[in-house]
Amino acid sequence: MARYSRRLRREREPSMYGDEESGTPPDELYDCEDALEALEMAKFVYDRIRKLLDEYLRQ
């Protein structure tokens, strides 16, 4: 989970603003495959956190 979270955090800014140094827009940096991979990682983290939170709230 930590690896996924770090990667998603690191990619957040360029995915929204592109690469400011080279002037490359986000749609040239990322493609549909990248988006699907990010979505899988985010869903994995969300599902695990949700499960932990549900267990905690049942106590």
N, CA, C and O atoms as a GROMACS GRO file, in nm:
protein
  236
    1MET      N    1   0.082  -0.118   0.000
    1MET     CA    2   0.000   0.000   0.000
    1MET      C    3   0.087   0.125   0.000
    1MET      O    4   0.056   0.222  -0.069
    2ALA      N    5   0.193   0.122   0.076
    2ALA     CA    6   0.279   0.240   0.081
    2ALA      C    7   0.341   0.269  -0.055
    2ALA      O    8   0.351   0.385  -0.096
    3ARG      N    9   0.382   0.166  -0.126
    3ARG     CA   10   0.442   0.185  -0.258
    3ARG      C   11   0.340   0.246  -0.354
    3ARG      O   12   0.373   0.338  -0.429
    4TYR      N   13   0.219   0.195  -0.352
    4TYR     CA   14   0.114   0.249  -0.438
    4TYR      C   15   0.084   0.395  -0.402
    4TYR      O   16   0.073   0.480  -0.490
    5SER      N   17   0.072   0.423  -0.274
    5SER     CA   18   0.042   0.559  -0.229
    5SER      C   19   0.153   0.656  -0.271
    5SER      O   20   0.125   0.767  -0.317
    6ARG      N   21   0.278   0.615  -0.254
    6ARG     CA   22   0.390   0.701  -0.295
    6ARG      C   23   0.386   0.728  -0.445
    6ARG      O   24   0.405   0.842  -0.489
    7ARG      N   25   0.362   0.623  -0.521
    7ARG     CA   26   0.361   0.640  -0.667
    7ARG      C   27   0.246   0.730  -0.712
    7ARG      O   28   0.266   0.818  -0.796
    8LEU      N   29   0.129   0.709  -0.656
    8LEU     CA   30   0.015   0.794  -0.691
    8LEU      C   31   0.041   0.939  -0.653
    8LEU      O   32   0.007   1.030  -0.728
    9ARG      N   33   0.101   0.961  -0.538
    9ARG     CA   34   0.133   1.097  -0.494
    9ARG      C   35   0.233   1.162  -0.588
    9ARG      O   36   0.217   1.278  -0.626
   10ARG      N   37   0.335   1.087  -0.625
   10ARG     CA   38   0.441   1.138  -0.712
   10ARG      C   39   0.388   1.174  -0.851
   10ARG      O   40   0.434   1.270  -0.913
   11GLU      N   41   0.291   1.098  -0.899
   11GLU     CA   42   0.238   1.120  -1.033
   11GLU      C   43   0.123   1.220  -1.039
   11GLU      O   44   0.082   1.261  -1.147
   12ARG      N   45   0.073   1.260  -0.924
   12ARG     CA   46  -0.046   1.346  -0.922
   12ARG      C   47  -0.022   1.478  -0.995
   12ARG      O   48  -0.099   1.514  -1.084
   13GLU      N   49   0.081   1.550  -0.958
   13GLU     CA   50   0.104   1.682  -1.017
   13GLU      C   51   0.127   1.677  -1.168
   13GLU      O   52   0.061   1.751  -1.242
   14PRO      N   53   0.219   1.591  -1.218
   14PRO     CA   54   0.236   1.589  -1.363
   14PRO      C   55   0.112   1.541  -1.438
   14PRO      O   56   0.090   1.578  -1.553
   15SER      N   57   0.030   1.458  -1.373
   15SER     CA   58  -0.091   1.411  -1.441
   15SER      C   59  -0.194   1.522  -1.455
   15SER      O   60  -0.282   1.516  -1.540
   16MET      N   61  -0.183   1.624  -1.371
   16MET     CA   62  -0.277   1.736  -1.378
   16MET      C   63  -0.221   1.854  -1.456
   16MET      O   64  -0.294   1.922  -1.528
   17TYR      N   65  -0.090   1.879  -1.441
   17TYR     CA   66  -0.031   2.000  -1.499
   17TYR      C   67   0.070   1.972  -1.609
   17TYR      O   68   0.114   2.064  -1.677
   18GLY      N   69   0.107   1.847  -1.628
   18GLY     CA   70   0.209   1.814  -1.727
   18GLY      C   71   0.348   1.838  -1.673
   18GLY      O   72   0.367   1.858  -1.553
   19ASP      N   73   0.445   1.836  -1.761
   19ASP     CA   74   0.584   1.861  -1.723
   19ASP      C   75   0.615   2.006  -1.758
   19ASP      O   76   0.633   2.040  -1.875
   20GLU      N   77   0.622   2.090  -1.657
   20GLU     CA   78   0.642   2.232  -1.679
   20GLU      C   79   0.778   2.263  -1.741
   20GLU      O   80   0.788   2.357  -1.820
   21GLU      N   81   0.880   2.187  -1.708
   21GLU     CA   82   1.014   2.212  -1.761
   21GLU      C   83   1.020   2.194  -1.913
   21GLU      O   84   1.078   2.276  -1.984
   22SER      N   85   0.959   2.087  -1.962
   22SER     CA   86   0.963   2.060  -2.106
   22SER      C   87   0.841   2.116  -2.178
   22SER      O   88   0.838   2.119  -2.302
   23GLY      N   89   0.740   2.158  -2.102
   23GLY     CA   90   0.617   2.209  -2.162
   23GLY      C   91   0.527   2.099  -2.216
   23GLY      O   92   0.438   2.125  -2.298
   24THR      N   93   0.550   1.977  -2.170
   24THR     CA   94   0.470   1.863  -2.218
   24THR      C   95   0.339   1.856  -2.140
   24THR      O   96   0.340   1.848  -2.018
   25PRO      N   97   0.225   1.857  -2.210
   25PRO     CA   98   0.096   1.849  -2.141
   25PRO      C   99   0.071   1.707  -2.088
   25PRO      O  100   0.131   1.611  -2.134
   26PRO      N  101  -0.019   1.695  -1.990
   26PRO     CA  102  -0.047   1.565  -1.928
   26PRO      C  103  -0.088   1.457  -2.028
   26PRO      O  104  -0.050   1.341  -2.013
   27ASP      N  105  -0.166   1.494  -2.129
   27ASP     CA  106  -0.214   1.391  -2.222
   27ASP      C  107  -0.104   1.334  -2.310
   27ASP      O  108  -0.124   1.233  -2.377
   28GLU      N  109   0.012   1.399  -2.311
   28GLU     CA  110   0.126   1.342  -2.382
   28GLU      C  111   0.217   1.261  -2.289
   28GLU      O  112   0.301   1.184  -2.335
   29LEU      N  113   0.199   1.280  -2.160
   29LEU     CA  114   0.277   1.205  -2.061
   29LEU      C  115   0.212   1.072  -2.024
   29LEU      O  116   0.280   0.975  -1.993
   30TYR      N  117   0.079   1.069  -2.027
   30TYR     CA  118   0.004   0.953  -1.979
   30TYR      C  119  -0.096   0.908  -2.086
   30TYR      O  120  -0.143   0.988  -2.167
   31ASP      N  121  -0.126   0.779  -2.083
   31ASP     CA  122  -0.226   0.725  -2.174
   31ASP      C  123  -0.331   0.648  -2.094
   31ASP      O  124  -0.329   0.646  -1.971
   32CYS      N  125  -0.422   0.585  -2.165
   32CYS     CA  126  -0.531   0.512  -2.100
   32CYS      C  127  -0.479   0.400  -2.010
   32CYS      O  128  -0.534   0.375  -1.903
   33GLU      N  129  -0.374   0.334  -2.053
   33GLU     CA  130  -0.315   0.227  -1.972
   33GLU      C  131  -0.265   0.280  -1.838
   33GLU      O  132  -0.284   0.217  -1.734
   34ASP      N  133  -0.202   0.397  -1.841
   34ASP     CA  134  -0.154   0.460  -1.717
   34ASP      C  135  -0.272   0.490  -1.624
   34ASP      O  136  -0.264   0.469  -1.503
   35ALA      N  137  -0.381   0.541  -1.682
   35ALA     CA  138  -0.499   0.574  -1.603
   35ALA      C  139  -0.559   0.450  -1.539
   35ALA      O  140  -0.597   0.452  -1.422
   36LEU      N  141  -0.568   0.342  -1.616
   36LEU     CA  142  -0.623   0.218  -1.561
   36LEU      C  143  -0.535   0.162  -1.450
   36LEU      O  144  -0.586   0.112  -1.350
   37GLU      N  145  -0.403   0.172  -1.467
   37GLU     CA  146  -0.311   0.125  -1.363
   37GLU      C  147  -0.326   0.209  -1.236
   37GLU      O  148  -0.329   0.154  -1.126
   38ALA      N  149  -0.336   0.340  -1.251
   38ALA     CA  150  -0.354   0.427  -1.134
   38ALA      C  151  -0.486   0.397  -1.065
   38ALA      O  152  -0.493   0.397  -0.942
   39LEU      N  153  -0.589   0.373  -1.142
   39LEU     CA  154  -0.719   0.340  -1.085
   39LEU      C  155  -0.714   0.209  -1.007
   39LEU      O  156  -0.772   0.199  -0.899
   40GLU      N  157  -0.645   0.110  -1.060
   40GLU     CA  158  -0.629  -0.017  -0.989
   40GLU      C  159  -0.556   0.002  -0.856
   40GLU      O  160  -0.597  -0.052  -0.754
   41MET      N  161  -0.448   0.081  -0.859
   41MET     CA  162  -0.372   0.106  -0.736
   41MET      C  163  -0.458   0.179  -0.634
   41MET      O  164  -0.459   0.142  -0.517
   42ALA      N  165  -0.530   0.282  -0.678
   42ALA     CA  166  -0.613   0.359  -0.586
   42ALA      C  167  -0.724   0.272  -0.528
   42ALA      O  168  -0.754   0.281  -0.409
   43LYS      N  169  -0.785   0.189  -0.610
   43LYS     CA  170  -0.891   0.099  -0.562
   43LYS      C  171  -0.836  -0.001  -0.461
   43LYS      O  172  -0.902  -0.029  -0.361
   44PHE      N  173  -0.718  -0.055  -0.487
   44PHE     CA  174  -0.656  -0.149  -0.394
   44PHE      C  175  -0.638  -0.083  -0.256
   44PHE      O  176  -0.675  -0.141  -0.154
   45VAL      N  177  -0.581   0.037  -0.255
   45VAL     CA  178  -0.558   0.108  -0.129
   45VAL      C  179  -0.691   0.141  -0.062
   45VAL      O  180  -0.707   0.120   0.058
   46TYR      N  181  -0.786   0.192  -0.138
   46TYR     CA  182  -0.916   0.227  -0.083
   46TYR      C  183  -0.985   0.106  -0.019
   46TYR      O  184  -1.035   0.114   0.093
   47ASP      N  185  -0.986  -0.005  -0.090
   47ASP     CA  186  -1.052  -0.126  -0.039
   47ASP      C  187  -0.990  -0.172   0.092
   47ASP      O  188  -1.062  -0.211   0.183
   48ARG      N  189  -0.858  -0.169   0.102
   48ARG     CA  190  -0.791  -0.213   0.226
   48ARG      C  191  -0.821  -0.118   0.341
   48ARG      O  192  -0.849  -0.162   0.452
   49ILE      N  193  -0.815   0.012   0.314
   49ILE     CA  194  -0.841   0.110   0.420
   49ILE      C  195  -0.987   0.102   0.463
   49ILE      O  196  -1.017   0.110   0.583
   50ARG      N  197  -1.076   0.085   0.368
   50ARG     CA  198  -1.218   0.074   0.400
   50ARG      C  199  -1.244  -0.046   0.490
   50ARG      O  200  -1.320  -0.037   0.586
   51LYS      N  201  -1.180  -0.159   0.460
   51LYS     CA  202  -1.196  -0.280   0.541
   51LYS      C  203  -1.145  -0.256   0.684
   51LYS      O  204  -1.211  -0.294   0.781
   52LEU      N  205  -1.028  -0.194   0.696
   52LEU     CA  206  -0.974  -0.164   0.829
   52LEU      C  207  -1.065  -0.069   0.906
   52LEU      O  208  -1.088  -0.088   1.026
   53LEU      N  209  -1.116   0.031   0.838
   53LEU     CA  210  -1.204   0.127   0.904
   53LEU      C  211  -1.333   0.060   0.950
   53LEU      O  212  -1.380   0.085   1.061
   54ASP      N  213  -1.390  -0.024   0.865
   54ASP     CA  214  -1.512  -0.096   0.903
   54ASP      C  215  -1.488  -0.182   1.026
   54ASP      O  216  -1.571  -0.185   1.117
   55GLU      N  217  -1.376  -0.253   1.030
   55GLU     CA  218  -1.343  -0.338   1.145
   55GLU      C  219  -1.326  -0.254   1.271
   55GLU      O  220  -1.370  -0.294   1.378
   56TYR      N  221  -1.262  -0.140   1.258
   56TYR     CA  222  -1.239  -0.052   1.373
   56TYR      C  223  -1.372   0.002   1.426
   56TYR      O  224  -1.394   0.007   1.548
   57LEU      N  225  -1.460   0.041   1.336
   57LEU     CA  226  -1.587   0.100   1.379
   57LEU      C  227  -1.680  -0.003   1.442
   57LEU      O  228  -1.770   0.034   1.516
   58ARG      N  229  -1.661  -0.131   1.413
   58ARG     CA  230  -1.745  -0.237   1.473
   58ARG      C  231  -1.705  -0.267   1.617
   58ARG      O  232  -1.781  -0.332   1.689
   59GLN      N  233  -1.591  -0.222   1.660
   59GLN     CA  234  -1.542  -0.252   1.796
   59GLN      C  235  -1.619  -0.176   1.901
   59GLN      O  236  -1.591  -0.190   2.020
   0.00000   0.00000   0.00000
